[in-house]
Amino acid sequence: MAFKYGGYIGQLLRVNLTNKGITKEPLREDWARDFVGGVGLSARILYEELQPKIAPLGPENRLVMMTGPVNGTMIPAASRSSFCTKSPYTGSFFHSIFGGFLGPEVKFAGYDGIIIEGQAKAPVYIWIDDDKVQIKDASHLWGKDPFKTQEILRKEIGDEEIHIATIGLAGEQMAPYAMILCDIRAAGRGGMGAVMGSKNLKAIAVRGTGSVTVPNVLKVYNTAIRLNELFSTTPAVKGLTEYGTPRMVGAMNEGGILPTRNWQTEVFKGMKDITGEAMREKVVKGHRACFACSINCTKYSVVPSGPYKSIINGADYETIYGFGSCCEVDNIEVLCKADELCDHYGIDLISTALCISWAMECYEKGIFTKDDTDGIELKFGNADGMLQMIEKIGKREGLGDLLAKGTREASRIVG
């Protein structure tokens, strides 16, 4: 029987990692009507299923990946999906949004969302191949970075077109702001990767060969045409296509609203070297888009050689203000390397950058010394020191272990 509302599959997938139970449940029509999808629907599910005061990293917590009714259609800029959970970073409900192709692929496989519960005894990954769902051994993947994990799984499964969500070392170590990398897009905020790691879940791999049904294909098609025409003629959107999300760095600096020096000021003297324009001139080699989107706001950037050699999908605005102006680093190649390191370890870029800028202020005020930083002169503008600290956070070594807890908890501990 078809679901009452168009755009929905009408089915949720539940995976219990403790008892290896896999069930397919109908999506409640009243919840779809009242909460639509994504974060709203996930919040309703978590409200219903989580008991008060459970530990975010305990087996009782749920990790919910949810799509919306427009995911998987030809409507542009509508691929964004969410992971939601009780966060180990905040101790409360948290959602993290990501774009790309994973959300539509889950719908093509036959599900509006995935509810993950329990805890596996050893590392596993979930393989979703349309209606065939398996929990498989991931011991050979544990300790691998997210991109290496994706490479191994695509080769192991024999399909380069599957879409994969995975964690890195930080998630395995349950760092409070570990992220989930969904192909090349990050569900970065709130410690989603830590919850995934607490369940001994290394990855979710998906192959879907179905489709999404809408009530009126012609109306959806015409809407997509109108939106794409609007995107191609609107200056603000064209700026996203040309420069990505850093398109407004210069204007923000001129307006005195660019976060700088751990928010001690909002004007950065080195701004001109880290703008979208500078990035396009020095490192951008191509453009990438999310599913069915014509904006192409993701930039494919390469630093081909030297100490900051890197290949990233970015940098986005968060990289520019976090590792750039907030840490007073004015070298776009360094920012590309910082971005790459965060993906390598599977840590949220925003939280990492702001924890380091906070530590820099602490260092300059004498709260931290070289004894605390293992000899790193952690001053604003010290690019190499910043990169070293990213690695320490990713590995939870020395001061990095404190910073991996986030600024709120680190401040409480330091006093």
Summary of the structure (lengths in Angstrom):
residues: 415
radius of gyration: 21.4
end to end distance: 59.8
largest distance: 67.0
contacts: 1511
relative contact order: 0.11
helix: 39%
strand: 20%
